[in-house]
Amino acid sequence: MTSQILVIDDDPVQRRLLTNMIERLGHIAHLADNGRSGLELLERKRGLISVILLDLMMPEMNGHGFLEAIAERGIDTPVIVQTGQGGIETVVLAMQAGAFDFVVKPVSPERLSVAIANALKMDHREGKSGRAPKRSRSGTVGFDDVVSASPAMIRVLDLARRAAQSNIPIVLEGESGVGKEMVARAIQHASERANKPFITVNCGAIPHNLVESILFGHEKGAFTGATEKHIGKFADADGGTLFLDEIGDLPLDVQVKLLRAVQQGEIETIGARHPQKVNVRLISATNKDLINEVREGRFREDLYYRLNVFPIAMPALRKRKEDIPVLVRTFVERFAVEQRLASPLSVSSGAMALLTAYDWPGNIRQLENAIFRAVVLAEGAELTVKDFPQIATQIPGYVVAEKSGFTWEETGPAKGTVSEANYLPPVYPHFGATEKADLRNAAPDQHPDNAIASVDDGGNVRKLADVEEELIRFALKFYRGQMSQVARKLGIGRSTLYRKLKDYGINPDDPFSEAA
């Protein structure tokens, strides 16, 4: 269905690119070059605009001012914020102000499509109870059930879809809790084995003396205590898929038998006279560095090369924070229905900012459990930061407070002197208001980093490239990594800025660090 989308961006090139992407998705784009004109256009077309795509750094009224203005007017149209390379502090601030989602510039058509689709889905679902999303813990899971919005995970799913079309052995690499089993199930569902068994084995949870029996089975009387015949997991999975989780924990003697099963398609049941042919698609998963395990002698090199034909590395949740808002809303909706709550639950802006700021060492599994606990204990129609006390206490300096706009410390010399758009949220105290106020308002000679030397230690004029690199680093630090602002103040285009960052080896994901 065609929807109308408002694009607010002061960069004409960005507006043109975004318009092309939006129109290719079958929607209509309306354009504004700053927050004030965007607000006027939104009020003229109130009720017609379904999604707002908002840049943060603009003249007259910036993105933060726009978010505050629509909150004051009670406009709840989903807003997708555009941010510079990995500026998570800015993202958290925007989420506190009520942004629905965020994308990192330069945004790809695939990522923009996902963000708009999710925003439209939430807009259409507003005020409706709906049905619970499919559970990912068991049963059939397809790629459409894998919730993701980040480019990193979109690439993972693209690789997984390609792998599903063959019987090639796959190794899913990644930390515990990133969703390896769910991707494995999706691969099975998209393959020709979709209606065949999907058998899972957690190699790290089985006692070493039982691993061989559980995988390959045993005959009655094969060893002491074997009072009856046992069919192993390989035989259970015959014709389907066997998912070996934490394969790096397999004992070396079992790895030899596994190698034969992979190479020759047959298994040796303990106590049996003859090997048994099996037709099994093998998907392995590990949270270890298998090549390092090979070097240390804990994993067979020949087995490693047999299994690692098609490796897929799954990023940790802290490296794909764009997925957090989408996952949070999905889990809240599902658990609210499962708990038979009288009405749907929403998530406050402050709570979403908190959850986005946290690094989630336990990844998606930890996030899911935190949402489940919050939904079960929820007392109102909205989850707030108070429903996540264990998360708040793990972020140093976090202030548990809720406002429609932002939360501020009550102390400090800069109180009330700097516009809210210059502040960063209290979850990042070292990027706090006082530090930014001092930097912005101090005289030039009070800036310890403001002086760029014209001559070197030997009294010679410095090379132009060296001075330029130092100036770019200073501008990145001064404007907190806001690429549009940096390029505008330096008098160059954004594409030129990114090229110079690459030439000088400056990482745009860590723009505030000092020169090496």
C-alpha positions in Angstrom: 0.0 0.0 0.0 1.3 3.5 -0.9 2.1 5.7 2.1 3.2 9.3 2.4 6.6 9.9 3.9 8.1 13.2 5.1 11.8 13.7 4.5 13.4 16.5 6.6 17.1 17.0 5.6 19.1 20.2 4.7 21.3 18.3 2.3 19.8 18.5 -1.2 21.8 15.4 -2.3 20.5 13.4 0.6 16.9 14.5 -0.1 17.2 13.4 -3.7 18.7 10.0 -2.8 16.1 9.4 -0.1 13.3 10.4 -2.5 14.5 7.9 -5.1 14.6 5.1 -2.5 11.2 6.0 -1.1 9.6 6.1 -4.6 11.1 2.8 -5.5 9.4 1.3 -2.5 6.1 2.6 -3.9 5.6 5.5 -1.5 5.2 9.2 -1.9 8.0 11.5 -0.6 7.3 15.1 0.8 10.5 17.2 1.3 11.5 19.8 3.8 15.0 21.4 4.3 14.9 22.0 8.1 12.8 21.2 11.1 10.7 24.3 11.0 9.5 23.9 7.4 9.0 20.2 8.1 6.8 21.0 11.1 4.7 23.4 8.9 4.4 20.8 6.2 3.4 18.1 8.7 0.7 20.3 10.2 -0.7 21.1 6.8 -0.9 17.5 5.9 -1.7 16.2 9.4 -3.2 12.7 9.2 -1.7 12.0 5.8 1.9 11.6 6.7 2.6 8.0 7.9 6.4 8.2 8.6 8.9 11.0 9.1 12.6 10.5 8.1 14.5 13.1 10.1 18.1 14.4 9.9 19.4 15.7 13.2 21.8 18.5 12.3 20.0 21.3 10.4 19.8 25.1 10.5 16.8 27.0 12.0 15.3 24.0 13.8 17.4 20.9 14.2 16.2 17.4 14.6 16.0 17.5 18.4 14.0 20.7 18.3 11.6 19.1 15.8 11.1 16.0 18.1 10.3 18.3 21.0 7.9 20.3 18.9 5.8 17.3 17.7 5.8 15.9 21.3 4.3 19.2 22.5 1.7 19.1 19.8 0.7 15.5 20.5 1.8 14.2 17.1 2.7 10.5 17.3 3.7 9.9 13.7 6.7 7.4 13.8 10.0 9.3 13.3 13.1 7.5 11.9 16.2 9.5 12.8 19.3 9.7 10.6 22.6 9.7 12.4 26.3 9.9 11.5 28.6 7.0 11.6 27.8 5.1 14.8 27.0 8.2 17.0 25.2 6.2 19.7 25.1 9.1 22.1 23.1 11.1 19.6 20.9 8.1 19.0 20.1 7.7 22.7 19.3 11.3 23.0 16.9 11.0 20.0 15.3 7.9 21.4 14.7 9.7 24.7 13.0 12.5 22.7 10.6 9.9 21.2 12.2 8.7 17.9 10.8 5.4 16.7 13.9 4.1 15.0 17.3 5.2 13.6 19.4 4.6 10.6 23.1 5.2 10.1 24.3 7.4 7.2 24.8 6.6 4.4 21.6 4.4 4.6 21.2 1.5 2.1 17.9 1.0 0.3 17.5 -2.4 2.1 17.9 -0.8 5.6 15.6 2.1 4.7 13.0 -0.4 3.5 13.1 -2.3 6.7 12.9 0.8 8.9 9.9 2.2 6.9 8.1 -1.2 6.9 8.5 -1.5 10.7 7.2 2.1 11.2 4.2 1.5 9.0 3.5 -1.8 10.7 3.5 -0.1 14.1 1.3 2.7 12.8 -1.3 0.3 11.4 -1.2 -1.7 14.6 -1.8 1.3 16.8 -4.6 0.6 19.2 -5.1 -3.0 18.0 -4.4 -6.0 20.1 -3.4 -8.3 17.2 -2.0 -11.8 17.4 1.2 -12.8 19.1 4.2 -13.1 16.8 5.5 -16.5 16.2 7.6 -18.0 19.0 11.2 -18.4 18.0 12.0 -20.9 20.7 10.4 -23.9 19.1 8.5 -25.0 16.0 8.8 -23.8 12.5 10.8 -20.7 12.0 11.3 -18.9 8.7 13.5 -16.0 7.6 10.5 -13.7 7.9 10.4 -14.5 11.6 13.9 -13.3 12.2 13.5 -9.8 13.5 16.3 -7.6 12.2 16.9 -4.0 11.0 20.7 -3.7 10.9 22.7 -3.9 7.7 25.0 -6.5 9.5 22.2 -8.9 10.2 20.6 -8.3 6.8 23.9 -9.5 5.2 23.9 -12.5 7.6 20.3 -13.4 6.5 21.2 -13.0 2.8 24.1 -15.4 3.2 21.9 -17.9 5.1 19.3 -17.8 2.4 21.9 -18.6 -0.2 23.3 -21.5 1.9 19.8 -22.9 2.3 19.6 -23.8 -1.4 22.3 -26.4 -1.0 23.5 -29.1 1.4 26.8 -27.3 2.1 28.0 -27.6 5.7 27.5 -24.3 7.6 29.2 -23.0 10.7 27.4 -20.1 12.5 29.9 -18.1 14.6 29.0 -15.7 17.3 28.6 -15.0 21.0 26.0 -16.9 23.0 22.5 -15.5 22.7 22.9 -13.9 19.2 20.3 -16.2 17.7 22.3 -18.9 16.0 19.7 -21.6 16.5 17.0 -19.4 15.1 19.0 -18.8 11.9 19.7 -22.5 11.6 16.0 -23.2 11.8 15.3 -20.6 9.2 17.9 -22.3 6.9 16.2 -25.6 7.4 12.7 -24.1 6.7 14.0 -22.5 3.4 15.7 -25.7 2.2 14.4 -28.8 0.5 14.4 -30.5 3.9 11.8 -28.1 5.3 9.4 -31.0 6.2 12.1 -33.2 7.6 13.4 -33.5 11.2 15.4 -30.7 12.7 17.4 -32.1 15.6 19.5 -30.0 18.0 22.4 -31.1 20.2 24.2 -28.8 22.7 27.6 -30.4 22.7 28.7 -28.3 25.6 25.9 -29.5 27.9 26.5 -33.3 27.5 29.0 -35.2 29.8 32.0 -36.2 27.7 31.5 -39.9 28.4 28.0 -39.7 26.9 28.6 -37.6 23.8 29.4 -40.5 21.5 26.3 -42.5 22.6 24.0 -39.5 22.2 25.3 -38.6 18.8 25.7 -42.0 17.2 23.6 -44.3 19.4 24.4 -47.7 21.0 23.3 -51.3 20.8 21.9 -53.1 23.8 24.7 -54.5 25.9 27.3 -52.4 24.2 28.7 -51.2 27.6 27.8 -51.5 31.2 24.4 -49.9 31.8 23.3 -50.2 28.1 20.1 -52.2 29.0 18.4 -51.3 25.7 19.1 -50.0 22.2 19.4 -46.2 21.8 19.0 -44.4 18.5 21.5 -41.5 18.2 20.8 -38.0 17.1 22.3 -38.6 13.7 19.8 -41.4 13.0 17.0 -39.2 14.4 18.0 -36.4 11.9 18.2 -38.8 8.9 16.8 -36.9 5.9 16.7 -33.6 7.8 19.1 -31.3 9.6 21.3 -31.8 12.6 22.2 -28.6 14.5 25.4 -29.1 16.6 25.6 -26.1 19.0 28.9 -25.3 20.7 30.7 -27.8 18.5 34.0 -26.5 19.8 33.3 -28.5 23.1 33.3 -31.9 21.4 36.0 -34.3 22.8 38.8 -35.2 20.3 37.8 -38.9 20.2 34.3 -38.0 19.1 35.6 -35.6 16.5 37.2 -38.5 14.7 33.8 -40.2 14.3 32.1 -36.9 13.4 34.7 -36.5 10.6 33.8 -39.9 9.2 30.1 -39.0 9.3 30.7 -35.8 7.4 33.1 -37.3 4.9 31.4 -40.6 4.1 27.8 -40.0 5.2 27.8 -43.0 7.6 27.9 -43.4 11.4 29.3 -46.1 13.7 26.8 -47.0 16.4 28.5 -48.2 19.6 28.4 -52.0 19.6 27.1 -52.3 16.0 28.9 -54.6 13.6 28.4 -52.4 10.5 28.3 -48.7 9.9 24.9 -47.1 9.1 24.3 -44.8 6.2 22.6 -41.4 7.0 21.6 -38.4 5.0 22.0 -35.4 7.2 22.5 -31.7 6.6 25.0 -30.5 9.2 24.8 -27.0 10.7 27.3 -26.2 13.5 27.5 -23.3 15.8 30.2 -22.0 18.1 31.1 -19.1 20.3 34.8 -20.0 20.2 37.5 -19.1 17.7 37.8 -22.5 16.1 41.0 -21.8 14.2 42.6 -20.9 17.6 41.2 -24.1 19.0 43.0 -25.9 16.1 46.2 -24.2 16.9 45.9 -25.2 20.6 45.3 -28.8 19.6 41.7 -28.9 21.0 40.0 -29.2 17.6 41.0 -31.4 14.7 42.3 -29.5 11.7 40.8 -31.9 9.2 37.4 -31.7 10.8 37.6 -27.9 10.9 38.1 -27.6 7.2 35.3 -30.2 6.6 32.8 -28.2 8.7 33.9 -24.6 7.9 33.0 -24.7 4.3 30.4 -21.9 4.6 31.1 -19.8 7.7 28.6 -17.1 8.7 29.6 -14.7 11.5 26.7 -13.3 13.5 27.4 -9.9 15.2 26.7 -9.3 18.8 23.7 -7.1 19.7 26.0 -4.3 20.9 27.4 -4.1 17.3 23.9 -3.8 15.7 22.0 -1.5 18.0 19.6 -0.7 15.2 18.0 -4.0 16.0 17.2 -3.1 19.6 14.1 -0.9 19.1 12.6 -3.5 16.7 13.4 -6.4 19.0 12.0 -4.6 22.1 8.7 -3.9 20.4 8.4 -7.4 19.1 9.1 -9.0 22.5 6.7 -6.6 24.3 3.9 -7.3 21.8 4.4 -11.1 22.0 4.7 -11.3 25.8 1.7 -9.0 26.3 -0.5 -11.3 24.3 1.0 -14.4 26.0 0.3 -13.0 29.4 -3.3 -12.2 28.3 -3.0 -8.5 29.3 -6.2 -6.5 29.0 -4.6 -4.0 26.6 -1.4 -3.7 24.6 1.8 -2.4 26.3 3.9 0.5 24.9 7.4 1.5 25.7 8.3 5.0 27.0 10.9 7.0 25.2 13.2 7.0 28.3 13.0 3.2 28.5 13.8 2.7 24.8 16.8 5.1 25.2 18.0 3.0 28.2 17.6 -0.3 26.4 19.4 1.1 23.3 22.3 2.5 25.4 23.0 -0.8 27.2 25.5 -3.2 25.6 23.7 -6.5 26.4 26.5 -8.9 27.1 24.0 -11.7 27.0 22.8 -10.5 23.6 19.2 -11.2 22.4 18.6 -13.8 25.0 19.3 -11.3 27.8 17.1 -8.7 26.1 14.3 -11.1 25.7 14.4 -12.2 29.4 14.5 -8.5 30.5 11.5 -7.7 28.5 9.6 -10.8 29.7 10.3 -9.8 33.3 9.2 -6.2 32.7 5.9 -7.3 31.0 5.1 -9.8 33.8 5.6 -7.2 36.5 4.1 -4.2 34.5 1.6 -2.2 36.5 0.5 0.4 33.8 0.0 0.6 30.1 3.6 1.7 29.5 7.0 0.3 30.3 9.3 2.9 31.7 12.9 2.9 32.9 11.6 1.9 36.4 10.6 -1.4 34.9 14.3 -2.1 34.1 16.2 -1.4 37.4 18.8 -4.1 36.8 19.8 -2.5 33.5 19.8 1.1 34.8 22.2 0.1 37.7 24.7 -1.3 35.2 25.1 2.0 33.3 27.4 4.3 35.3 25.9 7.7 36.0 22.4 6.8 34.8 19.7 9.0 36.3 16.3 7.2 36.5 13.9 10.0 35.5 11.3 10.4 32.8 10.3 13.5 30.8 8.7 14.1 27.5 12.0 15.6 26.3 15.2 15.0 28.2 16.5 14.4 31.7 19.2 16.6 33.3 21.5 16.7 36.3 20.4 19.4 38.8 24.0 20.5 39.4 26.8 22.0 37.4 27.7 25.4 36.2 26.0 25.0 32.8 22.5 24.4 34.2 20.0 26.3 32.1 22.6 28.0 29.9 22.8 25.7 26.9 20.1 24.6 24.5 18.8 21.1 25.0 20.0 20.2 21.5 23.6 20.5 22.8 23.1 18.1 25.6 23.7 14.3 25.7 21.7 12.0 27.9 22.8 11.1 31.5 23.5 7.6 30.5 26.8 9.0 29.1 28.0 11.2 32.0 31.5 11.7 30.4 29.7 13.4 27.4 27.5 15.4 29.8 26.1 18.8 29.6 28.8 20.6 31.6 31.6 19.4 29.4 29.8 20.4 26.2 28.7 23.8 27.6 32.2 24.6 28.6 33.5 23.6 25.2 30.9 25.5 23.2 30.9 28.7 25.3 34.6 29.1 26.3 36.8 31.7 24.6 39.2 30.4 21.9 42.2 30.9 24.1 40.6 28.7 26.8 40.5 25.7 24.5 43.6 23.6 25.2 43.0 21.7 22.0 42.1 24.7 19.9 45.6 25.8 18.9 46.9 24.1 15.7 50.6 24.7 15.3 51.8 26.2 12.1 55.5 25.2 12.5 57.0 21.9 13.6 59.6 21.4 16.4 62.4 22.3 14.0 60.9 25.6 13.2 59.8 24.7 9.7 56.3 25.2 8.3 54.3 22.1 8.7 52.9 20.2 5.7 49.4 21.2 4.6 48.2 17.6 4.9 49.3 17.4 8.5 47.5 20.6 9.5 44.4 19.5 7.6 44.3 16.1 9.3 44.7 17.8 12.7 41.9 20.3 11.9 39.5 17.5 10.8 40.2 15.6 14.0 39.5 18.7 16.0 36.3 19.4 14.1 35.1 15.9 14.6 35.7 16.2 18.3 34.2 19.7 18.6 31.0 18.8 16.7 30.7 15.4 18.4 31.0 13.4 15.2 28.0 15.1 13.4 29.2 14.6 9.9 26.9 17.1 8.2 27.9 19.8 10.7 31.6 19.0 10.4 31.5 19.1 6.6 29.5 22.4 6.6 31.8 24.1 9.0 34.9 22.9 7.1 33.4 24.2 3.9 33.6 20.8 2.1 31.0 18.2 0.9 30.2 15.1 2.9 31.6 12.8 0.3 34.9 14.8 0.4 34.9 14.6 4.2 34.5 10.8 4.1 37.3 10.5 1.5 39.6 12.5 3.6 38.8 10.4 6.7 39.8 7.4 4.7 43.0 9.0 3.4 44.1 10.0 6.9 43.1 6.7 8.5 40.5 8.3 10.8 37.8 5.9 12.0 34.4 7.7 11.7 33.0 5.2 14.3 35.3 6.7 16.9 35.5 10.3 16.0 36.2 11.7 19.4 39.5 10.0 20.0 42.7 12.0 19.9 45.1 11.6 17.0 47.4 8.6 17.4 
